[in-house]
Amino acid sequence: MAIRLTPQAPGAWLGLGLGLQWPGPKAHAAESTAVFDNAARMQPLDA
């Protein structure tokens, strides 16, 4: 839901990446890596 509200917020993407790792780090490894890469390329909104 946070991604829909603020798609430009890196924190929202980090939360999604962590959520994808919840069932186990190998369950959604490619998806979580892509999400973390996306968050790393973003400019911080509240730094």
N, CA, C and O atoms as a Maestro MAE file, in Angstrom:
{
 s_m_m2io_version
 :::
 2.0.0
}

f_m_ct {
 s_m_title
 :::
 protein
 m_atom[188] {
  # First column is atom index #
  i_m_mmod_type
  r_m_x_coord
  r_m_y_coord
  r_m_z_coord
  i_m_residue_number
  s_m_chain_name
  s_m_pdb_residue_name
  s_m_pdb_atom_name
  i_m_atomic_number
  :::
  1 25 0.807 -1.182 0.000 1 A "MET " " N  " 7
  2 3 0.000 0.000 0.000 1 A "MET " " CA " 6
  3 2 0.861 1.262 0.000 1 A "MET " " C  " 6
  4 15 0.519 2.233 -0.675 1 A "MET " " O  " 8
  5 25 1.968 1.269 0.739 2 A "ALA " " N  " 7
  6 3 2.830 2.452 0.796 2 A "ALA " " CA " 6
  7 2 3.409 2.778 -0.569 2 A "ALA " " C  " 6
  8 15 3.617 3.948 -0.888 2 A "ALA " " O  " 8
  9 25 3.672 1.765 -1.374 3 A "ILE " " N  " 7
  10 3 4.213 1.985 -2.708 3 A "ILE " " CA " 6
  11 2 3.187 2.728 -3.568 3 A "ILE " " C  " 6
  12 15 3.561 3.579 -4.375 3 A "ILE " " O  " 8
  13 25 1.930 2.421 -3.408 4 A "ARG " " N  " 7
  14 3 0.884 3.111 -4.179 4 A "ARG " " CA " 6
  15 2 0.751 4.570 -3.750 4 A "ARG " " C  " 6
  16 15 0.512 5.443 -4.584 4 A "ARG " " O  " 8
  17 25 0.905 4.837 -2.446 5 A "LEU " " N  " 7
  18 3 0.739 6.193 -1.942 5 A "LEU " " CA " 6
  19 2 1.957 7.073 -2.224 5 A "LEU " " C  " 6
  20 15 1.806 8.239 -2.590 5 A "LEU " " O  " 8
  21 25 3.150 6.529 -2.059 6 A "THR " " N  " 7
  22 3 4.382 7.300 -2.268 6 A "THR " " CA " 6
  23 2 5.401 6.461 -3.031 6 A "THR " " C  " 6
  24 15 6.355 5.957 -2.438 6 A "THR " " O  " 8
  25 25 5.211 6.308 -4.323 7 A "PRO " " N  " 7
  26 3 6.135 5.476 -5.096 7 A "PRO " " CA " 6
  27 2 7.542 6.050 -5.188 7 A "PRO " " C  " 6
  28 15 8.471 5.332 -5.559 7 A "PRO " " O  " 8
  29 25 7.722 7.325 -4.862 8 A "GLN " " N  " 7
  30 3 9.030 7.940 -4.927 8 A "GLN " " CA " 6
  31 2 9.787 7.870 -3.593 8 A "GLN " " C  " 6
  32 15 10.879 8.425 -3.477 8 A "GLN " " O  " 8
  33 25 9.224 7.200 -2.597 9 A "ALA " " N  " 7
  34 3 9.843 7.106 -1.279 9 A "ALA " " CA " 6
  35 2 10.683 5.839 -1.160 9 A "ALA " " C  " 6
  36 15 10.142 4.735 -1.222 9 A "ALA " " O  " 8
  37 25 11.998 5.979 -0.990 10 A "PRO " " N  " 7
  38 3 12.855 4.802 -0.861 10 A "PRO " " CA " 6
  39 2 12.492 3.924 0.337 10 A "PRO " " C  " 6
  40 15 12.629 2.702 0.276 10 A "PRO " " O  " 8
  41 25 12.032 4.541 1.420 11 A "GLY " " N  " 7
  42 3 11.661 3.772 2.611 11 A "GLY " " CA " 6
  43 2 10.528 2.798 2.348 11 A "GLY " " C  " 6
  44 15 10.505 1.700 2.904 11 A "GLY " " O  " 8
  45 25 9.594 3.196 1.504 12 A "ALA " " N  " 7
  46 3 8.489 2.306 1.153 12 A "ALA " " CA " 6
  47 2 9.011 1.094 0.387 12 A "ALA " " C  " 6
  48 15 8.556 -0.029 0.607 12 A "ALA " " O  " 8
  49 25 9.956 1.320 -0.502 13 A "TRP " " N  " 7
  50 3 10.524 0.217 -1.277 13 A "TRP " " CA " 6
  51 2 11.374 -0.693 -0.392 13 A "TRP " " C  " 6
  52 15 11.385 -1.909 -0.587 13 A "TRP " " O  " 8
  53 25 12.079 -0.122 0.568 14 A "LEU " " N  " 7
  54 3 12.847 -0.960 1.495 14 A "LEU " " CA " 6
  55 2 11.917 -1.856 2.314 14 A "LEU " " C  " 6
  56 15 12.212 -3.029 2.546 14 A "LEU " " O  " 8
  57 25 10.801 -1.294 2.744 15 A "GLY " " N  " 7
  58 3 9.817 -2.095 3.475 15 A "GLY " " CA " 6
  59 2 9.275 -3.238 2.634 15 A "GLY " " C  " 6
  60 15 9.079 -4.347 3.133 15 A "GLY " " O  " 8
  61 25 9.033 -2.968 1.363 16 A "LEU " " N  " 7
  62 3 8.562 -4.028 0.464 16 A "LEU " " CA " 6
  63 2 9.621 -5.112 0.322 16 A "LEU " " C  " 6
  64 15 9.304 -6.301 0.361 16 A "LEU " " O  " 8
  65 25 10.874 -4.709 0.158 17 A "GLY " " N  " 7
  66 3 11.956 -5.688 0.034 17 A "GLY " " CA " 6
  67 2 12.091 -6.561 1.267 17 A "GLY " " C  " 6
  68 15 12.307 -7.768 1.166 17 A "GLY " " O  " 8
  69 25 11.963 -5.949 2.422 18 A "LEU " " N  " 7
  70 3 12.034 -6.729 3.668 18 A "LEU " " CA " 6
  71 2 10.841 -7.663 3.794 18 A "LEU " " C  " 6
  72 15 10.977 -8.792 4.267 18 A "LEU " " O  " 8
  73 25 9.684 -7.197 3.375 19 A "GLY " " N  " 7
  74 3 8.494 -8.047 3.412 19 A "GLY " " CA " 6
  75 2 8.616 -9.247 2.487 19 A "GLY " " C  " 6
  76 15 8.134 -10.336 2.798 19 A "GLY " " O  " 8
  77 25 9.262 -9.039 1.351 20 A "LEU " " N  " 7
  78 3 9.457 -10.152 0.423 20 A "LEU " " CA " 6
  79 2 10.411 -11.209 0.989 20 A "LEU " " C  " 6
  80 15 10.341 -12.379 0.614 20 A "LEU " " O  " 8
  81 25 11.294 -10.791 1.887 21 A "GLN " " N  " 7
  82 3 12.235 -11.735 2.493 21 A "GLN " " CA " 6
  83 2 11.664 -12.446 3.708 21 A "GLN " " C  " 6
  84 15 12.284 -13.372 4.230 21 A "GLN " " O  " 8
  85 25 10.499 -12.030 4.164 22 A "TRP " " N  " 7
  86 3 9.914 -12.614 5.374 22 A "TRP " " CA " 6
  87 2 9.735 -14.131 5.292 22 A "TRP " " C  " 6
  88 15 10.081 -14.815 6.255 22 A "TRP " " O  " 8
  89 25 9.208 -14.704 4.187 23 A "PRO " " N  " 7
  90 3 9.048 -16.158 4.155 23 A "PRO " " CA " 6
  91 2 10.386 -16.907 4.114 23 A "PRO " " C  " 6
  92 15 10.428 -18.110 4.371 23 A "PRO " " O  " 8
  93 25 11.439 -16.228 3.805 24 A "GLY " " N  " 7
  94 3 12.778 -16.806 3.728 24 A "GLY " " CA " 6
  95 2 13.556 -16.076 2.659 24 A "GLY " " C  " 6
  96 15 12.978 -15.684 1.645 24 A "GLY " " O  " 8
  97 25 14.853 -15.879 2.852 25 A "PRO " " N  " 7
  98 3 15.623 -15.073 1.919 25 A "PRO " " CA " 6
  99 2 15.676 -15.635 0.496 25 A "PRO " " C  " 6
  100 15 15.912 -14.883 -0.450 25 A "PRO " " O  " 8
  101 25 15.464 -16.915 0.332 26 A "LYS " " N  " 7
  102 3 15.543 -17.512 -1.004 26 A "LYS " " CA " 6
  103 2 14.182 -17.588 -1.704 26 A "LYS " " C  " 6
  104 15 14.115 -17.853 -2.904 26 A "LYS " " O  " 8
  105 25 13.110 -17.358 -0.965 27 A "ALA " " N  " 7
  106 3 11.769 -17.501 -1.531 27 A "ALA " " CA " 6
  107 2 11.512 -16.494 -2.657 27 A "ALA " " C  " 6
  108 15 10.958 -16.855 -3.695 27 A "ALA " " O  " 8
  109 25 11.904 -15.257 -2.460 28 A "HIS " " N  " 7
  110 3 11.691 -14.192 -3.450 28 A "HIS " " CA " 6
  111 2 12.988 -13.407 -3.644 28 A "HIS " " C  " 6
  112 15 12.969 -12.176 -3.672 28 A "HIS " " O  " 8
  113 25 14.091 -14.097 -3.776 29 A "ALA " " N  " 7
  114 3 15.405 -13.453 -3.827 29 A "ALA " " CA " 6
  115 2 15.524 -12.483 -4.989 29 A "ALA " " C  " 6
  116 15 16.010 -11.368 -4.800 29 A "ALA " " O  " 8
  117 25 15.100 -12.866 -6.177 30 A "ALA " " N  " 7
  118 3 15.231 -11.991 -7.347 30 A "ALA " " CA " 6
  119 2 14.352 -10.754 -7.204 30 A "ALA " " C  " 6
  120 15 14.773 -9.647 -7.539 30 A "ALA " " O  " 8
  121 25 13.140 -10.940 -6.710 31 A "GLU " " N  " 7
  122 3 12.231 -9.808 -6.541 31 A "GLU " " CA " 6
  123 2 12.749 -8.830 -5.484 31 A "GLU " " C  " 6
  124 15 12.742 -7.619 -5.705 31 A "GLU " " O  " 8
  125 25 13.192 -9.344 -4.353 32 A "SER " " N  " 7
  126 3 13.665 -8.452 -3.295 32 A "SER " " CA " 6
  127 2 14.943 -7.730 -3.725 32 A "SER " " C  " 6
  128 15 15.131 -6.566 -3.373 32 A "SER " " O  " 8
  129 25 15.814 -8.384 -4.468 33 A "THR " " N  " 7
  130 3 17.020 -7.736 -4.968 33 A "THR " " CA " 6
  131 2 16.666 -6.590 -5.906 33 A "THR " " C  " 6
  132 15 17.264 -5.518 -5.825 33 A "THR " " O  " 8
  133 25 15.705 -6.803 -6.790 34 A "ALA " " N  " 7
  134 3 15.268 -5.748 -7.710 34 A "ALA " " CA " 6
  135 2 14.666 -4.570 -6.944 34 A "ALA " " C  " 6
  136 15 14.906 -3.414 -7.291 34 A "ALA " " O  " 8
  137 25 13.890 -4.863 -5.909 35 A "VAL " " N  " 7
  138 3 13.274 -3.808 -5.107 35 A "VAL " " CA " 6
  139 2 14.343 -3.013 -4.360 35 A "VAL " " C  " 6
  140 15 14.279 -1.784 -4.315 35 A "VAL " " O  " 8
  141 25 15.324 -3.698 -3.774 36 A "PHE " " N  " 7
  142 3 16.406 -3.006 -3.067 36 A "PHE " " CA " 6
  143 2 17.244 -2.163 -4.029 36 A "PHE " " C  " 6
  144 15 17.653 -1.057 -3.677 36 A "PHE " " O  " 8
  145 25 17.502 -2.662 -5.222 37 A "ASP " " N  " 7
  146 3 18.235 -1.891 -6.228 37 A "ASP " " CA " 6
  147 2 17.466 -0.632 -6.601 37 A "ASP " " C  " 6
  148 15 18.054 0.440 -6.742 37 A "ASP " " O  " 8
  149 25 16.162 -0.757 -6.761 38 A "ASN " " N  " 7
  150 3 15.318 0.392 -7.079 38 A "ASN " " CA " 6
  151 2 15.395 1.430 -5.961 38 A "ASN " " C  " 6
  152 15 15.529 2.622 -6.236 38 A "ASN " " O  " 8
  153 25 15.313 1.002 -4.731 39 A "ALA " " N  " 7
  154 3 15.376 1.921 -3.588 39 A "ALA " " CA " 6
  155 2 16.740 2.595 -3.506 39 A "ALA " " C  " 6
  156 15 16.825 3.773 -3.160 39 A "ALA " " O  " 8
  157 25 17.793 1.875 -3.815 40 A "ALA " " N  " 7
  158 3 19.143 2.437 -3.736 40 A "ALA " " CA " 6
  159 2 19.368 3.530 -4.773 40 A "ALA " " C  " 6
  160 15 20.168 4.437 -4.544 40 A "ALA " " O  " 8
  161 25 18.684 3.464 -5.899 41 A "ARG " " N  " 7
  162 3 18.845 4.477 -6.948 41 A "ARG " " CA " 6
  163 2 18.026 5.737 -6.688 41 A "ARG " " C  " 6
  164 15 18.229 6.749 -7.358 41 A "ARG " " O  " 8
  165 25 17.109 5.694 -5.731 42 A "MET " " N  " 7
  166 3 16.231 6.838 -5.463 42 A "MET " " CA " 6
  167 2 16.932 7.887 -4.596 42 A "MET " " C  " 6
  168 15 17.848 7.586 -3.831 42 A "MET " " O  " 8
  169 25 16.465 9.123 -4.746 43 A "GLN " " N  " 7
  170 3 16.934 10.210 -3.879 43 A "GLN " " CA " 6
  171 2 16.127 10.186 -2.587 43 A "GLN " " C  " 6
  172 15 14.912 9.987 -2.622 43 A "GLN " " O  " 8
  173 25 16.779 10.383 -1.457 44 A "PRO " " N  " 7
  174 3 16.040 10.407 -0.189 44 A "PRO " " CA " 6
  175 2 15.077 11.589 -0.140 44 A "PRO " " C  " 6
  176 15 15.385 12.673 -0.636 44 A "PRO " " O  " 8
  177 25 13.920 11.374 0.456 45 A "LEU " " N  " 7
  178 3 12.926 12.435 0.561 45 A "LEU " " CA " 6
  179 2 13.056 13.235 1.847 45 A "LEU " " C  " 6
  180 15 12.686 14.408 1.885 45 A "LEU " " O  " 8
  181 25 13.573 12.619 2.896 46 A "ASP " " N  " 7
  182 3 13.568 13.277 4.202 46 A "ASP " " CA " 6
  183 2 14.928 13.264 4.892 46 A "ASP " " C  " 6
  184 15 15.004 13.252 6.121 46 A "ASP " " O  " 8
  185 25 15.979 13.266 4.119 47 A "ALA " " N  " 7
  186 3 17.323 13.214 4.709 47 A "ALA " " CA " 6
  187 2 17.737 14.551 5.277 47 A "ALA " " C  " 6
  188 15 18.838 14.681 5.811 47 A "ALA " " O  " 8
  :::
 }
 m_bond[187] {
  # First column is bond index #
  i_m_from
  i_m_to
  i_m_order
  :::
  1 1 2 1
  2 2 3 1
  3 3 4 2
  4 3 5 1
  5 5 6 1
  6 6 7 1
  7 7 8 2
  8 7 9 1
  9 9 10 1
  10 10 11 1
  11 11 12 2
  12 11 13 1
  13 13 14 1
  14 14 15 1
  15 15 16 2
  16 15 17 1
  17 17 18 1
  18 18 19 1
  19 19 20 2
  20 19 21 1
  21 21 22 1
  22 22 23 1
  23 23 24 2
  24 23 25 1
  25 25 26 1
  26 26 27 1
  27 27 28 2
  28 27 29 1
  29 29 30 1
  30 30 31 1
  31 31 32 2
  32 31 33 1
  33 33 34 1
  34 34 35 1
  35 35 36 2
  36 35 37 1
  37 37 38 1
  38 38 39 1
  39 39 40 2
  40 39 41 1
  41 41 42 1
  42 42 43 1
  43 43 44 2
  44 43 45 1
  45 45 46 1
  46 46 47 1
  47 47 48 2
  48 47 49 1
  49 49 50 1
  50 50 51 1
  51 51 52 2
  52 51 53 1
  53 53 54 1
  54 54 55 1
  55 55 56 2
  56 55 57 1
  57 57 58 1
  58 58 59 1
  59 59 60 2
  60 59 61 1
  61 61 62 1
  62 62 63 1
  63 63 64 2
  64 63 65 1
  65 65 66 1
  66 66 67 1
  67 67 68 2
  68 67 69 1
  69 69 70 1
  70 70 71 1
  71 71 72 2
  72 71 73 1
  73 73 74 1
  74 74 75 1
  75 75 76 2
  76 75 77 1
  77 77 78 1
  78 78 79 1
  79 79 80 2
  80 79 81 1
  81 81 82 1
  82 82 83 1
  83 83 84 2
  84 83 85 1
  85 85 86 1
  86 86 87 1
  87 87 88 2
  88 87 89 1
  89 89 90 1
  90 90 91 1
  91 91 92 2
  92 91 93 1
  93 93 94 1
  94 94 95 1
  95 95 96 2
  96 95 97 1
  97 97 98 1
  98 98 99 1
  99 99 100 2
  100 99 101 1
  101 101 102 1
  102 102 103 1
  103 103 104 2
  104 103 105 1
  105 105 106 1
  106 106 107 1
  107 107 108 2
  108 107 109 1
  109 109 110 1
  110 110 111 1
  111 111 112 2
  112 111 113 1
  113 113 114 1
  114 114 115 1
  115 115 116 2
  116 115 117 1
  117 117 118 1
  118 118 119 1
  119 119 120 2
  120 119 121 1
  121 121 122 1
  122 122 123 1
  123 123 124 2
  124 123 125 1
  125 125 126 1
  126 126 127 1
  127 127 128 2
  128 127 129 1
  129 129 130 1
  130 130 131 1
  131 131 132 2
  132 131 133 1
  133 133 134 1
  134 134 135 1
  135 135 136 2
  136 135 137 1
  137 137 138 1
  138 138 139 1
  139 139 140 2
  140 139 141 1
  141 141 142 1
  142 142 143 1
  143 143 144 2
  144 143 145 1
  145 145 146 1
  146 146 147 1
  147 147 148 2
  148 147 149 1
  149 149 150 1
  150 150 151 1
  151 151 152 2
  152 151 153 1
  153 153 154 1
  154 154 155 1
  155 155 156 2
  156 155 157 1
  157 157 158 1
  158 158 159 1
  159 159 160 2
  160 159 161 1
  161 161 162 1
  162 162 163 1
  163 163 164 2
  164 163 165 1
  165 165 166 1
  166 166 167 1
  167 167 168 2
  168 167 169 1
  169 169 170 1
  170 170 171 1
  171 171 172 2
  172 171 173 1
  173 173 174 1
  174 174 175 1
  175 175 176 2
  176 175 177 1
  177 177 178 1
  178 178 179 1
  179 179 180 2
  180 179 181 1
  181 181 182 1
  182 182 183 1
  183 183 184 2
  184 183 185 1
  185 185 186 1
  186 186 187 1
  187 187 188 2
  :::
 }
}
